[in-house]
Amino acid sequence: FSCAASLFYQVRLVGVVGSDFPQEHLDMLGARGIDTSGIEVAHGRTFRWHGRYHTDMNARDTVDVQLNVFGEFQPKIPPAYRDSEYVFLANCRPALQKQVLDQIRGPQARPGGPKLVMADTMNMWIENNRDELEEVLSSVDGLLVNDDEARLLTGAANAVAAGRSILDMGPDMVVIKKGEHGALLFAEGECLPLPAYPTEQVIDPTGAGDSFAGALMGSLAAHLAEEGDASLRALKRAVAYGTVAASFTV
């Protein structure tokens, strides 16, 4: 996410890694101008996810999730970060996303709060922490999910119906990722399909959604910083950047 977003705008990271996390990875982020002062290194093992992809590389099954140090993590926004205008709540327990929201909109935060807040989530939180997630959705400007997650969240039979249902939960914009079939953008009363970048050989799509989100968020942040508001054209361009970034990841 952060590498893709840094192509467009300055990135500040908040999160936790274990003592097993290679320092060279943090150094690589720093070399790209990414501010990692909000990364906490805790004693223990880093979060791990183990999944199995289906033959078409679109659907996946979660085999194992090990929260490790992430299970005890309490996000603390550094004072220097509290003037952030554009915030992406990456995939984690919704209660932690809410803690971040409370800090960036609190008394020590930027007056008026951030201009744009977007969130990501996954099936585990939809199934096990739905009330927390619905509270977050009522407080963000946009949500990114894949088509399976969208249907699970809404109970809708297809992605189009699911996207419209998610808009009713609070966000002004929803992006539903559909793997090789591109993405659907729901905003300003429109449902706009955008194709994926054609990729013939798919090796491992893990992290493609993060790359997609990083390029999308970075593009929107850069546009908002220059223009002040996001037109439908700017949203479509941001999704297009996301699909291109994802194509490098798979």
N, C-alpha and C positions, 0 to 999 in steps of 0.2 A: 504493500500500500504506500508506504512512505517514499520509496524510490520513485514510483510512478507519479505521486502527487508533487514531489520536489522538482519535477520537470516544468511545473507551472507556477508554484508558489512555495514560500517558506513553510517548512513542516516542523511542528513541535510534538514530540512523542510523550505519552504518559502510559505507563504499563509496568509489568513486573516480569523478570526472568529469573531463573534459578542460577545457582553458583556453577552449574554445568554449562551455561550458555557461553559460547566462544567469544572472547573479547574482540576477535578480529571482525565479527559481524557488527558489533557496535562501532568499531573503528571505521568500517566501510560506510555506515550510515553517516557518521560524522564527516567523513571525507566528501560526502555529497551535500554538505551544508545543512544536514538535518540535526535539529537540536534534540539531543538525547538526555538532557539533564533531568527530564521527568521520568526516566527509566529507573526503577528500583531493582537492585540485584539482591535477592533474598537467598538465605541458605536453604538448599534443597534442589529438587529437580524442576526443570521448566515444564510448562503445560505441554501435553502430548495428545494428539488425535490420531487414531488408526481407523482407516476406512477401506472399503473395497468397492471399486468402480465396476459397473456393468460393462458388457462388451461394447456398447455404443459410446462409452465414456461420458454420457450425459447424466445418468442416474448413479447414485452411490448408496451404500449402506454403511452406517457407522458401526464399527466393530468394538471400539474401545475409546473412552475418553478418560484421561488422567489429568485432573486439575492441578495437582501438585502445589507449587507455591501460589498458583493463581487462586486456589481454594481459600486462602487466608488473606488475599490481597484487598486492601482498602485504598482506593485511589486518592491521591493527594495532589491537587493541582498546584504547581509552583506559583508563587506570587507573580513572577514574570510572565506566566502564561494566561493570567486571568483577564487580560485585555484581548484575548483571541476573538476574532470576528467570525471565523468559520470553524465549525467543530464537527468532527466525525466520531460517532460513538461506535467503535468497532465491536465485533461480535463477542459478547461476554454476558454474564448473568445480568438481566435487566436491572436488578437492584443496584449493581455497580454503575450501570449507565445512568441511573437516576442520581446517584451520588455525585457523578461528574456534572450532570445538569444543575444540581443544586449549588455546586461550587462556582460554576461559570455564570450563574444568574444570581449569585448571592450579593451581599452588601459590599464585598471587596472586589467584585467583578467589574467588567466594562459597563459603564452606564447604558442602560437599555438592553444589556445582554448581547450575545452574538447575533450577527445578521443571518446566519444560516446554520442549522443543526440537522445533520442527517445521521441515520442509524442503520445498523446491520443486525441480523439475528440468525438463529438456526433452529432446527427442529427440536433439539433438546430443551431449549428455553420455551418454545411454543407449547410443548407437551407438559413440562414440569413447572413452569413459572409464568403461566399465562396472565395472571392478575398483575404481576409486576410489569410484564411486557406491555399490556394494554395501557398502563399508567404512563410508560415511556412514550408510546405511540401518540398519546394525546398531547404530548409536549414537544414533538419534533416537527421539522418542516418536511422531511423526506425519509423514505425507507427504501432500502435495497434488500431484496430477497430473491431466491430462485423460484421457479414455478412450483416445485414440490412444497416448499415452505409456504408459499402464498396460498396454496390450496389447503394445506394443513391449518394455517392460521384462520382461514375464513370458512372452510367447509364448502367452498364453491367447487363446481364441477370442472371449470376451466380457468385459464390464467386471466382472461379478460374480465370475467365476472369477479375473480379474486381481487384483481387490481382495483376495481371500482369499490369493492367492499372495504378494502384497506383504507381508501380515501375517506370513507365514512368514520374511520376510527380516529382521525385527527390529522394525518399528514396532508400537505398540499400537493405533494409529488410522490409518486411511487415508481420504482424501476424494478421490473421483474426480469431476471436473467433466465435465458432459455438455452444455455449452452451453444451448440453449433447452430441453433436456430435464431440466435441473436438476442434481442431484448425488447420488452414492451415498456414504453414510457407513458405514464398517466399523469397529466398535468393540464390545468386550465380547461377542463372539460373534454380533453382529447385523449384518445388512446392511439399512440403512434408506434408502429413496429419499426425496428431498425435491425438490419441483418448483422450477423457476425462476420468478422473478417475471415475469408476462406482459408482454412488450414487443413491440408490434406493428411498430414501425419500427426496424430495426437499421441503424446507419450505419457504425460501425467498432468491432468488439469488441476491438481491441488494448488491452491493459491491464485487461480485465475480470477476468482471473484474478488479477491483482495486487490489484485492489480487493476481490475475493472473499476473498483470503487476509488482507488487512489487517483487514477487519471480523471475520472468523472469529477471527484471532489476538487482536485487541483484546478481543473479547467473552470469549474464554477467559481471558485475563490478568486482566480485571476480576473474573470469577467466581472464579478461583482465589485472587486476593488477598483476596476477601471470605469465601469458603467453605472454602478450603483444599484441596479436591479437585474434580474435574470429573465430575459425574454424566452419564449418557447423555442426560438431559434438557438439561443445559447444552451438551453437544456438538451436539445437534440445534438448539438455539437459535442457537448460533454459526454453524452452516451456513446457517440461515435468514437471519441478518444478512448473511452473505456473498453470498447470492443477491440480496438487495435492493441491496447496494452495487454489485454487478456490473451491475444493471439501469440504474444511472445512467451507467455508463461506456460502454455500447454505443450 
